[in-house]
Amino acid sequence: MVFARKRFGQNFLHDAGVIAHIVEAIDPRADDALVEIGPGHGVLTRPLLDAVVTAAADSRASGSLDAVEIDRDLAAELRATLVPRGLVLHEGDALRFDFAALAATRGRKLRVVGNLPYNVSTPLLFHLLTTPSVLQDLHIMLQREVIERICAAPGSDAYGRLTVMLAPWVATEHLFDVGPGAFRPAPKVWSAVARLTVRTEPAFTLAPTYAAVVAAAFSQRRKTLRNALRSWLDADAISACGIDPGARPETLAPAEFGRLAAAVVNV
């Protein structure tokens, strides 16, 4: 048995009810190209294999399940137990994995699944969305606080930079919460599962300054836009976007940040 390693942020899911709930939410099909990030001991991998690889063989479809695992001991365990059943295992860091190349190999968009380590969750999401055109959707489990931020609405306490940066590319849905007891070792926080459906095109026009404008706006959350963006736009330019310069950034919809970023390019 491989035990959880702190450096990888590992907490292994073991609750059968939660596993079944996740599989039901994913609703895998025989022609899906599934990718699991951090399969661990394979408790979720097994039912996904049954749903995709076995079903594909029975129906002559071309579904597949790839998994990316950074822990070499867990990779060895999976290689012995699940690779013979049809799992395609990639040993390495998901932050450096080429998902676009895998999608090209599979000949279809990828459906990503993962109980993501809390310590790399945000950079991993941004890495995945560098090539949104190769993704169909993501079903991810993260710290509940992070899921709330991803799915937050403007004006809520959880709404912030992460929400706004993801919004152009994904439609988000907070599916259900998962208690600490569902994991070994049990984390000190609750987790949650979300569905991120990837858009074929961004929800609004994205200027190259979008990320920088969003970062500046949220750098000091309580500042008004007039003060937070003073090095980018003056009050008149903000008003010209149909936005109150005295508003606080957490009250703006993502598309309004899109207008502000476009205004910077045109100044």
C-alpha positions in Angstrom: 0.0 0.0 0.0 1.3 3.5 -0.9 0.6 6.1 1.8 -0.3 9.7 1.1 2.6 12.1 0.6 2.4 15.6 1.8 4.6 17.0 -1.0 2.0 15.9 -3.5 -1.0 17.1 -1.4 -2.5 13.6 -1.5 -5.8 12.8 0.2 -7.1 9.5 -1.2 -10.9 9.2 -1.8 -12.4 6.0 -0.4 -16.1 6.6 0.2 -18.1 4.4 -2.2 -21.1 6.6 -2.2 -19.1 9.7 -3.2 -17.3 7.7 -5.9 -20.7 6.5 -7.3 -22.0 10.1 -7.2 -19.0 11.4 -9.2 -19.3 8.7 -11.8 -23.0 9.5 -12.2 -22.3 13.2 -12.6 -19.7 12.5 -15.3 -22.0 10.1 -17.1 -19.2 8.5 -19.1 -20.0 7.1 -22.6 -18.4 4.5 -24.7 -16.9 7.0 -27.1 -15.5 9.4 -24.5 -11.8 10.3 -24.3 -11.5 10.6 -20.5 -8.4 11.8 -18.7 -8.0 11.4 -15.0 -5.5 13.6 -13.2 -4.1 12.0 -10.1 -5.8 8.6 -10.0 -4.1 7.6 -6.8 -5.1 4.0 -5.9 -7.6 3.9 -8.8 -10.9 3.9 -6.8 -12.5 6.2 -9.4 -10.5 4.8 -12.3 -12.0 1.4 -12.0 -15.7 2.4 -12.5 -14.6 4.8 -15.3 -12.8 1.9 -17.0 -15.9 -0.2 -16.7 -18.0 2.6 -18.2 -15.7 3.6 -21.0 -13.2 0.9 -22.0 -15.3 -2.1 -21.4 -18.4 -0.5 -23.0 -16.3 0.6 -25.9 -15.1 -3.0 -26.5 -18.7 -4.2 -26.4 -20.1 -1.6 -28.7 -17.1 -1.3 -31.0 -16.7 2.4 -30.0 -13.3 4.0 -29.5 -13.6 5.4 -26.0 -10.5 5.6 -23.9 -9.3 6.4 -20.4 -5.9 8.0 -19.9 -4.5 8.9 -16.4 -1.7 11.2 -15.4 0.1 10.3 -12.1 3.1 12.0 -10.7 3.8 9.5 -7.8 6.0 6.8 -9.2 4.9 4.3 -6.5 1.2 4.8 -7.3 2.1 4.6 -11.0 3.7 1.2 -10.5 0.6 0.1 -8.6 -1.7 1.2 -11.4 0.6 -0.3 -14.0 0.2 -3.7 -12.4 -3.5 -3.5 -11.7 -5.3 -1.3 -14.2 -3.1 -0.9 -17.3 -3.8 -4.6 -18.2 -7.6 -3.7 -18.1 -7.2 -0.9 -20.6 -5.9 2.2 -18.7 -3.3 4.2 -20.6 -1.0 5.5 -17.9 1.2 8.6 -18.2 3.7 9.0 -15.4 4.5 12.6 -14.9 3.4 16.1 -13.7 0.0 17.2 -15.0 1.2 20.8 -14.9 3.6 19.9 -17.7 1.5 17.4 -19.6 0.5 18.1 -23.2 -3.3 17.7 -23.2 -3.5 19.1 -26.8 -1.2 16.3 -28.1 -3.3 13.7 -26.3 -6.5 15.1 -27.8 -4.9 14.9 -31.2 -3.9 11.3 -30.6 -7.4 10.4 -29.4 -9.1 12.3 -32.3 -11.6 14.1 -30.1 -12.0 16.5 -27.2 -11.0 15.4 -23.8 -13.2 15.0 -20.7 -11.0 15.7 -17.7 -11.6 14.2 -14.3 -9.7 14.8 -11.1 -9.5 15.0 -7.3 -7.0 17.8 -7.7 -4.3 18.6 -5.1 -5.2 21.8 -3.3 -1.7 23.1 -3.6 -1.6 23.1 -7.4 -5.3 23.5 -8.3 -5.3 27.0 -9.6 -2.1 26.7 -11.8 -3.4 23.3 -13.1 -6.8 24.8 -14.1 -5.0 27.6 -16.0 -2.6 25.1 -17.6 -5.6 23.1 -18.8 -7.3 26.2 -20.2 -4.3 27.3 -22.3 -5.8 25.0 -24.9 -9.6 25.2 -24.3 -10.4 24.0 -27.8 -9.3 20.4 -26.9 -11.5 20.1 -23.9 -15.1 19.2 -23.6 -15.6 19.5 -19.9 -13.9 19.1 -16.5 -15.3 17.3 -13.4 -13.1 18.4 -10.6 -13.0 17.9 -6.8 -11.3 20.7 -4.9 -11.4 22.4 -1.5 -15.0 23.7 -1.1 -13.8 27.3 -0.7 -12.1 27.1 -4.1 -15.1 25.6 -5.8 -17.2 28.4 -4.3 -14.8 30.9 -5.8 -14.9 29.3 -9.2 -18.7 29.3 -9.3 -19.3 32.6 -7.5 -21.7 35.3 -8.8 -20.7 39.0 -9.0 -21.3 40.7 -5.6 -20.8 37.6 -3.5 -18.0 37.2 -1.0 -16.4 34.4 -2.9 -16.3 36.3 -6.2 -12.8 37.4 -7.3 -9.9 37.1 -9.7 -10.2 33.3 -10.1 -13.9 33.5 -11.0 -13.3 36.3 -13.6 -10.3 34.6 -15.1 -12.1 31.3 -15.7 -15.4 32.8 -16.8 -14.6 33.5 -20.4 -13.8 29.8 -21.1 -16.1 27.8 -18.8 -19.7 27.6 -17.6 -19.5 26.4 -14.0 -21.8 24.3 -11.8 -21.2 23.5 -8.1 -22.5 19.9 -8.0 -22.2 18.7 -4.4 -20.0 18.9 -1.3 -17.8 16.1 0.1 -17.0 15.8 3.8 -13.5 15.2 5.2 -14.4 11.6 6.2 -14.5 10.6 2.6 -10.7 10.7 2.4 -7.7 9.1 3.9 -6.1 10.9 5.5 -9.0 13.2 6.3 -8.3 16.8 5.3 -9.1 19.6 7.7 -11.5 21.2 5.2 -14.6 20.2 3.2 -14.3 19.5 -0.5 -16.7 19.9 -3.4 -17.2 18.7 -6.9 -17.9 21.0 -9.8 -18.6 20.6 -13.5 -16.8 23.1 -15.8 -18.2 23.0 -19.3 -15.7 24.4 -21.8 -16.9 26.9 -24.3 -16.0 26.5 -28.0 -15.4 30.3 -28.1 -14.9 32.7 -25.2 -18.1 34.2 -23.8 -16.9 37.7 -24.9 -14.1 39.3 -26.8 -10.8 38.9 -24.9 -8.2 41.6 -25.3 -4.5 40.7 -24.5 -4.7 42.9 -21.5 -7.5 41.0 -19.9 -5.5 39.1 -17.3 -3.5 42.2 -16.3 -6.6 44.4 -15.9 -8.3 41.7 -13.8 -5.2 41.3 -11.6 -4.9 45.1 -11.1 -8.6 45.4 -10.2 -8.4 42.7 -7.5 -4.9 43.6 -6.2 -6.6 45.6 -3.4 -10.1 44.4 -3.2 -11.6 47.3 -1.4 -10.3 49.9 -3.8 -12.7 51.4 -6.4 -12.0 50.9 -10.0 -10.9 54.5 -10.4 -8.1 53.8 -7.9 -7.3 50.2 -8.8 -7.0 50.9 -12.5 -5.4 54.3 -12.4 -2.3 53.1 -14.2 -4.4 51.6 -17.0 -7.5 53.8 -17.4 -8.7 57.1 -16.1 -12.2 57.7 -14.7 -13.5 59.0 -18.1 -12.3 56.0 -19.9 -14.0 53.7 -17.4 -17.2 55.6 -17.7 -17.0 55.3 -21.5 -17.2 51.6 -21.0 -20.6 52.1 -19.3 -19.1 51.3 -15.9 -19.1 53.4 -12.8 -15.5 54.4 -11.9 -16.6 54.4 -8.2 -17.7 50.7 -8.4 -15.7 48.0 -6.6 -14.3 45.2 -8.8 -16.3 42.4 -7.0 -19.5 44.0 -8.4 -18.5 43.7 -12.1 -19.5 40.9 -14.3 -16.7 39.2 -16.3 -17.9 40.7 -19.6 -17.4 44.2 -18.0 -13.8 43.4 -17.3 -13.6 42.4 -20.9 -14.8 45.9 -21.9 -12.2 47.5 -19.7 -9.4 45.4 -21.1 -10.5 46.3 -24.6 -10.5 50.0 -23.7 -6.9 49.7 -22.5 -5.9 48.4 -25.9 -7.7 51.2 -27.7 -6.4 54.1 -25.4 
